[in-house]
Amino acid sequence: DAGVTQSPTHLIKTRGQQVTLRCSPKSGHDTVSWYQQALGQGPQFIFQYYEEEERQRGNFPDRFSGHQFPNYSSELNVNALLLGDSALYLCASSLRTGSSYEQYFGPGTRLTVT
Amino acid sequence: EDQVTQSPEALRLQEGESSSLNCSYTVSGLRGLFWYRQDPGKGPEFLFTLYSAGEEKEKERLKATLTKKESFLHITAPKPEDSATYLCAVPYRGTGFQKLVFGTGTRLLVSP
């Protein structure tokens, strides 16, 4: 049973550039959420995708955008990168119609902005 | 806004020295509380879900309990491989979809 996968593992970008991160959910899951985790902090919710639409959004600027594909995989795009965007980006998958709210996380993508 | 507070921020134990981690929350209508383990540079690994006060879950040396205002993660006779950051989270349900609100975690270090 494949778990949540993310790519790439690490990424180094320059301030002002754009980046795309990718996520494949756990088999059988249809909802993908993205989180940003700064060093020493808990994950912060960015947004959530279900049926290829953004359903809920956290307190992140419009520079952060996403997409979900028909196979439930997802992308996170960040434009005009700032130094403060350096963090571990986590993807989590869940099942929308289940009674449980459990979310399962991928290994993350470490983004460094220089 | 729902809030989750974890204590202590860091905990150093000797191998075999049992202790407890605390997670307190303020939410309207708890729909579960989750515990995760996170190793450095990795994604959180799901440990437990607790849904109602009085509920307990166990896995190896870990036991999670839940009251109406807080949850405890008890670690019995820990080993060095239990060293990690332990995160708790509650689901906040807005517009029918859920996001997780996390605490800042407890960094546990178990020395041999």
Interface residues (C-beta under 8 A of the other chain):
Chain A: V4 Q6 T31 S33 Y35 G40 Q41 G42 P43 Q44 F45 Q48 Y50 R55 Q56 G58 L88 L90 A92 S94 R96 S100 Y101 E102 Q103 Y104 F105 G106 P107 G108 R110
Chain B: V4 R31 G32 F34 Y36 G41 K42 G43 P44 E45 F46 T49 L87 A89 P91 R93 G94 T95 G96 F97 Q98 K99 L100 V101 F102 G103 T104 G105
